[in-house]
């Protein structure tokens, strides 16, 4: 590890020099934390599944699965250990498609776009986005994960493929041209770079065979900056009635046919990307905690979205009326009486817009994500109690994600 100056002159240095010095260390720090959280190599692996798990995920019997694996062994080439077959998410995807196990979208149709949004930080937006993507992938669906949050928290939950091997995010220098920004606001990158960029070229393979990621980084903030700089308030509404950014996002989403599901993690802020993503999505998912500040923020988000949709309703009603909305109560503590009261009030006001399943407050969910393996990733060797906690957390997330999956 590099020996850095301890910033002993921080009290006298200019703020410009301080941030420049800190910025030079971020990648190395990220890698150091990753190696602590994901020993020994600091890299993750997607889970492998036993036959019983796969049968439950696909909704078939173990006997049917065993016979299907034997009959299609040359195509599937499933690995085995001394205890039986080991199925990867890619194996599950191939079985689902070979056996036509639904729900499946017809070949050649566009992917279903799930947008996870809430402009209050700490609502569990990024963790919910990652859980949705990994839960869908574990069930055999091909997923494209698009990180639109410049913080890149969700991107950090995946290890990328680099030169045919797994590489940590610290090894890859991400810039504006590696994000969705280059496609939505091309002015942020050189013309010769823009000409080479498409969804397929900026999507990166990850440690999950069935999940590709379009990552985010702080430079993605420029997307909103260039959009505002290039459009005056009068020209913001294009001839279609939507801002150019929103039109481009809708067009890009309509071209995605190589994936079953697209999951979009949005920034915790009120900006143009929130509105653009909302008009290009099929399902809006808003995670929210059962606390007063969080419910206040949710109500503000509802009001802001209502203003946006009311402005474009006359022109876009037929195209957007199909969009589904669900609020997911997140980090719900079963021991909190006040949270229980708030949940009952929220359900009484918002009815079926609130998902029936909640995501509970579990320490296993807190430990996973970011640099550490999520509960859906292959877990390092750990005490039996932690393994049991991870399975409980997976089950809770799967129940919540299955309710959203039913809307696809």
N, C-alpha and C positions, 0 to 999 in steps of 0.2 A: 504494500500500500504506500502511496506517495506521502512523504512527510511535508506537510503544509505549514507555512508560517502561522502562528496562533493568532494573528490579527491583533497583536499587542498595541498597535497604533490606532485602534478603531475609534478612540475618543477624539483624535486630532485629524484623522483622514476625512476626506470629503465623501459624501454619500455616494458619489459617482464611483470613486475608487473602491469603496466597500462592496458595492454590488458587483462591480467587475471582478473583484477577487473571489467573491462567493460563487459567482456564476461559473468560474473556472473549475469549481470543485463539485458541482452538482452531480455530474455523471458518475464520478468516482464514489461519491457518497451513496448514490442510488445502488450502485453495484455492491458496495460493502454491506449495506442493509439487506440486500437480496441474498447474499451469501450467508448471513446470519439467519434469516427467516426460512431459507430453502436449502439447508445443507444436504450433501457436502459440496455439490458443484454450483449451487446457486441457481439451478435451472429446474423447471417443473416438467411434469409429464401428465398427459391426460390419463384418466382412470382406465383400467381394464376391468371387464365385468365377467362374473360367473354366469352360467346358464340360467340360474334362478332369477338373477337380476334382469337379464336380457328378456326373459319370458314376461316378467312383470312390466317392463318398459314398453314392450311391443303388444302386450295384451294377448299372448298366446300361451300354450302349455309348454312345459319343459320337454315333453315327449315330442310334440310337433317340432320344436326348435332343434332337438337332437337329430330327428330324421331329416329335416331340411338341410342342416349342416352337412350331413353325410351325403345326401343326394347332390349337393352343390359344392362339394369339397374342392373341386378343381378351380372353381370360380372364386370361392370365398377364401380359401387357404388360411383357415383359422389356426392360430398357434395353440399349443397345449403345454401344460406342465404336469407334474405328477398327480395333480388332483382333478384334472379335467380341462375342458376348453377355456381359452381366455379370449373374450370378445372385446375389440376396440370400438370406439365410436364409429370408425369407418366401416367396420364389419356390420354394425347395427344398421348403418345407412344402406349398405348394399343388400342386406336381408330385407329391409323394409321395401326397397324398390324392386328387388327380384320377386318377392312374394306379393307385391302390391298391397301392403298393409297400410290402410288409411289411418288418419286422413292424409291424402296426397293431393297436391295441386296438379292439375292437368299439365302434361309436358308442354313447354313453350309459353306458359302463362307467367306473368310477372310474380315476383316474390311478394309475400305479405310483409308489410313494413310496420314494425312496432316501434313507436317513439316513446321513450321514457323521459318525462319532464316534470320539473317542479323548480321554481326559481328560488327556493329556499335551500341554502347549503345545509348539509347534515340530515337531509331527509332520507338518505339511503338510495338516492337515485342511481349512482354508479354501481353500487353493489347489487341493486335489483336488476340493472341492465345486464351485468355479467352473469347473474344467476339465470336470467331468462335465456341468454345465449347458450350457456353450458347445459342447462336442463333440456333445451330443445335439441342440442347436438347429441346428448346422451340417448335421446329417443330416436336417433337416426336421421335427423334433419340436417341439411346443409345450411350453415348460418354465415351471413356476412355481418360482422359487427363494425359499425361506424361510430367512431368517437368524435363528437362535435364539441366536447368540453376542452378548452385550451389547457386545463390543468393536467389532462392526460391520465387521470387516476384509473380509469377503466382500461386504457391501453396498457398500463403497467401490470395488469392482471394476466397478461399473455406474454409468453416468450416467442420470439419470431424466428422464422427460418432464415438463415443467412449463409449463402454459398453452400447450400445443401446440408447445413447442420443447424442445430438449435443455437441461437445467439441471444444473449440478454439484451434488454433495451439499452443498457449502457454502452454496448458496442456499436450501436447504430445511431448516427447523428441525424435526428429528424429535423426537417425544416418545413416551411410553408408548402413547398412543392411536393411534399410527401403526404399531405393531408387533403381532406375534401375541399379546403379553401382554394386549391389550384383549379378545381373544376367549377366552383361556384363563383369565385371572383378572380379570374385569371390575371387581373392587373397586378396581383401581388407577386408574380413570378415572371422571369424573362420569357419572351415570346417563343424562343426556340425550345424552352423547357415545356411550356404549356402544350406545344404541338405534339409532344411525346407522351402526354399524360391522359389516362382514361381510368375508369373504375378498375379495370383488370390490371393496370400497371401499378396502381398505388395500393391495391389490396395485398396484404402480406400473409403468407402462410404462418401458422402458429403451432404451438405444441399440441393443439387439438387438430387432428386430421380433418375434421368436419367444420372447423371454424376458421375463417379468414378475417383479418382485421385491417381496417383503414384507420391508422392511429391518429392521435392528436398530439400537439405540442404547443407551447406558449405562442409560437408564431401564428397559430390559427386565429389569434385575436385580430390579425390584420385583415381577415376576411370581412369582418364587420366594418373595419375602418375604410377599406377600399370601396366597399359598397356604398357607404355614406358619402365618400368623397366624389364618387362618380355619378351620383344621382341627386338632383335637387329635390326638395319636397314636392314640387309640381310634377317632376318626371318619375318620382318613386312608383307611382301607379302606372304600370305599363299598359299597352293597348289591351292586354288580356284582363286587366283589373287586378293583377297581382304584381308585387315587386319582382324585378328581374331575378333576384336571388331565389325567390320562391318558385318561379317558373322553371328555372334551371334545376332546382332540387326535384320537383315533380317529374320533369322530363328524365332525369337520371334514374330515378326510382322505377319509372315505367319500363326501362330497358333491362332491368335485372331479371334474368330468367335462369341463371346458373345456380341459384340458391333457392331454398324453400322459404327462408325467413331472413329478413334484415332487421337487426336490432340497432337502434340509434340512441346513443347517450347524449343528451343535450346539456348545455351549460346551466348552472344555477343562477340565471340572470334574465332580465327582460331585455331582449335585443332582437334583431331581425331574424336570427337563426331559429329562435323559438317559433315564430310565425311561419317561416318557410318550411320547417320540418313538419309542423302541424298540418299544413295543407298537402304535404306529400305522403302522409302516413295513412295506414289503414286502421290502426289501433293506437290510441293514446293511453299510456299507463302512467299514473301519477302516484308514486309512493308517498305516504304521509305518516308521521308519527302522531300518536294520540296525546298531544300536548297543545296548550292554548296557542303558543307562538306559531306552531306548525299548522294548526287549523286556520289561524288568521292568514298565514302565507298562502295556504291552499285557496281560501276564499278570494284573496287578491288575484291569484293566478286565474281562477275561474272568471272573475270580472274582466281581466285583461284579455283573455282568450275570447270572451263573449263580445267585447268591443271589436276585436279583429274579425271574427266570423260575421258579425252583423254588417261590417263594411263590405264584405265580399259576397254575402249571401245571395243577392239578386242575380249576380252573374255566374256564381259557381255552385249554386244549390245542388243541381243534379250530379255534378262531379264529386262533391264532398259529402253528400248526405249519408253515405255508407259508413263513414268513420265511426268506429266504436270507441267508447271511453270507459275506463275502469280506474277507480281509486283503490290502491292496495295499502292497507294499514300495516305499517312496518315497525319493527323493533318493539313489538307489543309485549309488555310485561304482564304476565298472568297474576303477579303479586300486587299490582297497583290497582287500588280501588278507584282512583281518579281516572286512570286510563280506561277502565271498564265503563265508567259513566260517560266519558267523552265518546267512546266508541258507540254506545247506544244512542247518544244524541246525534252523532254524525249519520248513523244508519237511518235514524228516523227522518232526517231532513233530506238525505241524498239517496236513500232507497237502494235500488239495484245498480246504481252507478258505483257502489262500494262492493268490491269483491267479497265473496262469502268467506274465503280463506284469508287468514292473516299471517304475516311473517313474524314469528315470535322473537323475543329477546333471548338470544342464546350466545354463550361465550364462544362457541365454536364458529359462529358467523363473524364475531368480532376478530378472532384470530386470523381468519382467512382473508384473502384479497390483498391487493397491492403487491408487495414483494413476496408475501407468503402464499403457499398453495391455498386455493379455495377448497371448500368442502367437496367440490366436484372433481378436483384434481387428485392424482395419485398421492396418497398421504405418505410422508416419511415414517420410519419406524417410530412408534410412540406407545405410551402406556395404553392398556386395554380401555381404560375409562375415556381417554381422549378419542379413540377410535369409535367407541359407542356414541360419544357426543357428536362426532362428525356425521355418523349415519342418521342420527336423530335430526340434525340440521338439514341434511340432504332431503330427508323425507318431508320436512316442513316446507322447504323451498319448492320441491317437486309438486306438492299439493297446490301451492299458490300459483306456480307456473302453469300447471295443467288447466286451471280455470281460465287463464289468458289464452292458452293453446286452443281451447275449445272454441274460441272466437275466430280462429283462422279459417 
